[in-house]
Amino acid sequence: MYEKQQAPVPLLPCFISISVILSVCFPLNVEGGCSRSPVIFNMGDSNSDTGGFYSGLGIIMPPPEGRAFFHKFAGRLSDGRLIIDFLCENLTTNYLTPYLESLGPNFSNGANFAISGSRTLPRYDPFSLGVQGRQLFRFQTRSIELTSKGVEGLIGEEDFKNALYMIDIGQNDLVGPFSYLPYPQVIEKIPTFIAEIKFAILSIYQHGGKKFWVHNTGPFGCLPQQLATTSKNASDIDQYGCLQSRNDGAREFNKQLKALCEELRDEIKDATIVYVDIFAIKYDLIANSTLYGFENPLMACCGYGGPPYNFDPNFQCTAPGSNVCEEGSKYISWDGVHYTEAANAFVASKIVSTDYSSPPLKFDFFCKT
């Protein structure tokens, strides 16, 4: 275990501790909350996977995964809760159950189709966005069928119409090509990724969904994994120590994703599509980490090698010989790829503020009558 560095004194009291983030900056009930039971369906990758990958493969990760909140591995690649968990707390609803969870599932408030490692393409590869969409439609058909026969604990037809459909995907589509293609060729691929997201939204709309919540992709050029494993020169490092080219790729993806959301608002006028700028939230956190009370913004809490990144692809978090920061440390990166619970709480608090949403609707907009 490497020594914890002294955390800087935060200048904003709103970010003194994770408990303060949750109680002050992230109130559970905003303007009275939902007037009907919220139903959420989520599709994405490891940033929002609450256990689908591990339920499907039967894998249990050893400590320290899940140490901050669940005190055991809970299917999430983090020391605790993910952004989507905090958003569910904001609605005072249960955490989303993975679609692939076979034992004791609770689908009364929706389901989570996100799977770690997922991409938009290839469309028919497990578990791409297209596959997650087909799983959703099968779930919809069976749930309505069983509900009509009196089976309880599932979701009825009206609930599917009133549900929120969340999409948080794209990072893996970019990270992969950047490992073997030059920047211009990666950028050329982005329209095909965006086309898959369009296909997913329109398919859900055709199945009755009309409320969408779309997250753009974060500044993956700031991930310790990328910084530790990428050959780089000084001209590609920005003022905060991140890889400029990787983040520029994310910005281009986000530009096209935002344009898609604007296009679809004109195409399906009776639908509501909220675009959330996750990149801006996370980049602000990294750029102003000291201000927000975090330390070592480009260094993994759990990994191998120590400063500056504490990441080695051969000795990743939980592997023999890896180390972990002191519990309670305010790190942003958990394992070099995924965020800590403290960082996820910060991001969630910014999401519910509506300052990063277009249009600026509150997260509970879909469950108000």
N, C-alpha and C positions, 0 to 999 in steps of 0.2 A: 504494500500500500504506500503510495507516494504521499508526501507531506502536503497537507492542505495549506494553501497560501492564504494570507490574511485578506478577507473580503473587504473591498472598499466600503466606506460608509455611504449608503444610498442617500441621494439628495432629495428624492421624492418619497415621502412617508408611505405612499400607496404601494411601494414595492419593498418594504422592509423584510417581509417574510412571505412564504407561500400562504400561510393562514390569513394574512392581511390581504393578499391578492384575492383570495377567494371570498372573504367576508366584506371587503370594502369595494374593491374594483370589480367584483364579479358576483353581484347579488343574485340569489337563486330566483327571485320573483321580480320581474321587471314589469311595471304597470299592470300588476294583477296576473300576469302569466296567461296560460291558455284557458279558453272557455270550453274547450272539448279536449278529450284525451289525445295527446299528440302521437302521431304515427310517423316514423322516419325510416326511409330505406337509403342505405349508404352503399356506394360503390367506389372502390379505390385501391390503394396499395398499402404498404406497411404504415404509412402515416396515419391511417384510420382503421387498420386491421385489429379488431378486438379479440382475435383468436381463431379466425377461419383457417389460416395456414396450418396452425398447430393442431386444430381439431381434425383437419383433413389428413394430415400426415402422422398423427399420433405422437408428436414430439413434445417433450416437457423440458424446458430449459432450466438449468440449475441456477442457484443464487449467483449474483445479486439481482437478477431480473425480478422486477416487481417489488423491490424492497421498500419503496417509499410509501406505498399506500396499501397494497394488497398483502404485503409481507410474504408473498410467494409468487411464483410465475403465474400470470393471469392471461397468457396468450398475446400480450402486448410487448413490442420491442421497445421497452423503456423501463425506467425504475418505478414507474407508477402509471398514472392515468394519461390518456391521450387527449388531444383537443376535442375529439368527438365525445369523450366521456364527460368533459366539463360542459359541453353544450347540452348534453342530456340532463346534467344536473341543473342547468339553467332553467330547464322546463319542468324540473322536479319529476322526471320520468326515469325509468330504469335504464341502465346501460344497454346498448344494443347487443342482442345475442347473435353470434355468427350463424349464418345460414347453414354451415356444415356441422354445427354442434348437434350431436345425436342424443346426448344424455341431459335430460331436464331442461330443454330449451324453453325460453319464454318469448314468444313472438307477438305478444299482445300489443306491443308498442312499435312494431316494425322488425326489421332484420338487417344485419350487416353482411354485405356480399364482398367486402374488401378483402383482398388476399395479398400478403406480403410478396413483393417482387412483381406484382402485376403491371402490365403496360396496356396501351391502347391497341397495339399491333404485335404480332399477327392476330387477326380478329378471332380465329377459332382455336387459338392456343390456350390451354388452361394456365392461369385464370385471367384472361384478358378482359377488357371492359365489355367486349361483345359477349363473352361467355357469362360474365356476371349479369348482364342484361337478360340473357335467356334463362338463367337461374331465377331471376326476379319474376319473369313472366310465368314460369312454371309454378313458383311459389304463389303467385296471384291466383292462377287458375285453381290450384288445389285448395288454397285457403278459402276461396269463395264457395267452392263445391262443398267442402267439409262444414263450413259455417252454416250453409243452407240446410245441412242434415242435423244441425244441433250441436256440433262439436264446439266446445268453448275454448277460449284462450287463443284464438286465431283472429284474423282480420277480415271484415266484411267488405262488400263491394264499395260502399260509400266511404269507408276508411281509406281505401286505395285512392279514391278520387281526391280526398282531402289531405292526403299524406304529403310530406316533404321528401323530395328526391335529391339526395346529396351526391355530388361527384367531386372526387379529389384524386386526380390521377395525372400522370404526365412526366413525373420526375425520372422514372426508370426509362422512359422512351428517350430521354435526352442523355442521361448518364451513360447508357450503353454505347451509343454511336460516338460519343466524345472520346471513348477509349481507343477507337481505331480509325476515326475519320477526321479530316481537317474541318475547321469551323464552317466554311461555306457549305460543305456537303451535309453537315448536321442540320444547318438552317434550312436546306432544301427539303428535308424530311418533315419539317414541322407541319405543313399543310395537311399531310396524310394523317398525322396524329389528331389534328383539330377536326378533320372530317369524321373520324371515329367517334369523337365526343358529340358532334352534331348528330350522327346516326343514332347514338344512344339516347339523346334527349328527345329526338323526334319519335323514336320507337316507344319510349315511355309515354309520350304525349298521346300517341295513337292507342295506347292501352289505358288511357284515362287520366294520366298524371298531368297536373297543371301547375305545380309549384316546385321550383327548382332552386337549388343552392349550390353554386359552382365555385370551388376554390381554385385559384391559380397555383402555379408551382413556386416553390421557395427558392432562395439564393443558394443552390447546391454547390456553388463555387466557394462557399464558406465552410463546407463540411470538412472536418478533419480527415475523413477518408479520402476525399478528392485532393486535398492539400498534401497529404502524405504519400500518395501513390501516383501523382502526376508530375511528369517532367515539366519544369516551369522556368521562366526567366523573369527578371525584374520587371520588364515592361508589361507582364500579364498579371501583376499583383496590384490590387487597388490599395487605397489609403488605409483600409482596415485589415489588410493581409489576405484578402480573398482572391480567388482566381477570376479575373475580369472576363475572360472569354466564356467561362462556364456561366457566369451570371448574365452576360449579354445574351447567351443562348436562352436562358430562362426568361429574360425580358422579352425576347422576340416571340417565344411561345405564348407568353402572357398577353402580349399585344394582339396576337391573332385570336386567342381565346376570348378576350374582351370584345373584339370585333364580332366574333361568332355570336356571343350573347346579345349584342345589339341587333344583329341581323335576325336572330330568332324571335326577338321581341316584336319585330315588324311582321314576321312570317306567321307566328302563332299568337295573335294579339290577346287571346283570352287566357294565356299562360303568364305566370310571373317567374322571371328568371333573375336571380340575384347573383351578381358576380362579386367575389370577395378577394381583395388584394392581399393574399397571404405573404407574397414576396415583400411588400412594403413593411408589413408588421415584423417579419423575421429579420429583415435587413436592419431595420431601426433598432431592434433588440441587440443585434451584434455590434452595430456601430456605436451604440450608446449603452453598452453592457454595464459599465461602471455606474452610470447614472441610475440604472435600474437595479443595482445591487447584485449583479452577476459578476463572475470571475472567469478568467481564461476562456474567452468566447470561442476560440478556435481549437480548443483542446478537449478531447474526449474524457469524460469522467471515468469510464470503464474501458480499458484497453491495454496497450503494451508499448513501452518505449519511453515514456515520460515526455517532457517538453520537447518541441513546441506543440505537437499534435497528439501524442500518446496513442498513436494508431499504427498497427502493423497488420497487414492482411493475413499473416501467418499465425498471429496470436491475438485473435479478436476477443471481445468481452466474453467472459466465462471460460475461456480456454485455459489450460494449465499454464501458469506463468504470467497470466494477465494480472493487472492491478486495478484497483477501484478507488475513487476519491472518498473522502470521509463522508459518511451519511449526514445529510443536512447542508452539504456544500451547494452553492448556487452556481452550478455549471449549466451551460446551455445544451451542449451535446452530451448525450448519454454514452453512446458506443461508437461515435465517429460518423454515424449516419442518421440516427434518430435522436429526438430531443428528450430532455429530462422532463419529469412531471412539472417541475417549477417553470421551465420554459414553456411547456404546453399550456399551463395555467395563464401565463402572461399572454400568449397568443389568443387564447379563448376570450380573455377579458377585452382584448382589442376588437375581436370579432363582434361581440355583443354590443359594443359601443356604437355600431353602425357607421363609424367614421371611415371605414375601409370597404364599405359595401356600396354597390351600385345596382339598383337604386338603394338609398339608405333605409332599408326596412329592418325592423328588429327581428331577431331570430325566431320569435314566437308568432310572426305574422300569419303563418299558415294554420295555426290552431286557434285563431280567434274568429268568432262568428260575426 
